[in-house]
Amino acid sequence: MAHGGRAHVVEWRGATAPYAGVMTKIRRVSASRVIDAPPERIFDLLADPRAHATLDGSGTVVDVKRAPARLFLGAKFSMDMKMGVGYFTSNKVVAFEEGRCIAWHHIAQFVWRYDLEVVPGGTLVTESFIYDKPWAFVIIRLGWPERNRQSMERTLERIAAAVTA
């Protein structure tokens, strides 16, 4: 599996003809799951930074360091992390639509995003990691896209367990 295997997804966004508009390369890996709960309940959990360590399927989020009680567009929050060694991330919420989507990025500007859509049987929750900055070659070389996809599947399991318990 070269460069992160099947999870290394590159999408081209923009016009189909080069002269018709600018095309941008979007690197994104995502996982989706239908959860038998209303989107508001799921969104409330995602908007609570104190819940992130419990929901995290990667095992890297340790605890909230500093954050508002509930996230909002433009909110800044920091998390204690651990990947071999301890560190922290400072994040900024860059998308926030109540009950529909929430996203944030850290200093490297890689984006973690959750999209929620009402579907038969509950809410389709899609978690995405968008790593389209020029320095993403590091992410690809280390095989993180595939690891992130696997972690997202575990995160979605934890979200489902939390909102259906």
N, C-alpha and C positions, 0 to 999 in steps of 0.2 A: 504494500500500500504506500505508494509514493506521496510524499507531502501530506500526511494525515489521512490517506485513504479516502473512502467514500464520503467522509464528512467534509473534505475540502471542497466546498461548493463555491463556484464563481458564477455570478449572474451579471448580465449586461443590461443596464437600464438606459433607456433613451430611445431616440429615433432609430428606425431600421436602416436608413441610408445615411452614410457619414456626412453628407452635405445638409441633411435635414435637421441636425441638432447635435449636441454634445452627448457622447456616450460615456458612462462612468462604470467602472468595474466595482461590483459589490461582492465582498467575500462574506458569506453568512453560513452558519451552521445552526440548525434548529431541530427541535423535537416538539411533538404535539400529542395531546391526549384529551379525550372527552372526559370531563369530570361531572358527576351527577350532583351539581350544586349551582346556584344562581351566580352570575358573574360578579354581582356586588359582594358576595361573601368571599369569593376568591380574591377580588381586587383589594378588599379591606386587608386581607392577610399580606398581600404583596406590598401594599402601601405602608405597612408597619415594619420599619427597619429592625425592630427588636425580634421579629420572627425570622429574619433571614438566616441566622445561624442554624435554626431548627430545620428550616426548609432546604438548605443547601445540600445537594446530592454529591458535591465534590469533596466535602470534608475540609475545605480550605477556609470557610468563613467561621471565625471563632466566636465573635461577639460584636455588638454595636459599640463603637467607641464614643461617637458623638453624633446625635441626630435629633431631628424634631420627632414628636410622638407619631406623626403621620406625614408621609412624604407628599410633596406638591411640586408643580412645575417650577424648576429653578432651585429646589431645595438642595442643600449640601449636607452630606452625611459621610461619616468615616467608619470603617469597619476594621477590627483587629482580624488579621488573617494568619494562616500558617500553611506554608508549602515547604516542608523541610525545616525552614526557619521562620520565626515570627516576623511579621511586618504589618503595616496597615495601608489601607487605600482610602483616598479622599474621592468622593463621588459627587456627581451633580445630576439631578433629574433633568433629562432633556426632552422627554415626552410624557404627557400625563393627560389622559382623557378618562374621566371617572367611569369605572366599570368596563372600559374597553382596552386601554393600553397604558403601560408605564415602562419607561426606559431610563437608564442612567449610564454614565461613562466615568471612567477614572482618568488620571493624567495622560495615559497613552491614548485616550479617546476611543478605545474599543467599547462597543455598546452592548449592554445586556438589556434585552427587551422582552416584555410579555404582552401578547395580544390575546384578547378574550372575545369570543363570538358565541352567541346563543345558537345552539343546534339541537336537533332532536336528541333527547337523552341527557341534556345538560348544557355545559359550556365547553367549547373547544378552546383549550389553552395552548398557545404556542410560545415556547421560550426560544429566543434567538440570541446568538452571539455574533455580532457584526464586527469584523476585523479587516476593514478595507483601507487602513492607513498604510503608507509606504513601508513602515517598519514591521508589517505583518509577516514578513518572511521569517522572522524569529518564531512566531506562533506556528507557522506551517512546518518549519524544520524540526521543531520539538514535538510534533504530532499532537498538538493541543486541540485542533478542531475535532478529531475523533474522540479524544478524552472528554472534551466539553460536551459533545453530543450524548455520550454515555452518562455523564453527570446530570445533564438536563433530564434525561429519562428518570433518573432517581429523584431529582427534585420534583418533577411532576407527580411521581408516586407519593412523595411526602406531602405535597399540596393536597392531593386527593384525600389522603388519610386525615389530614388536619381539618378539612372542611366537611367531610362526611362522617366524622366520628360522632 
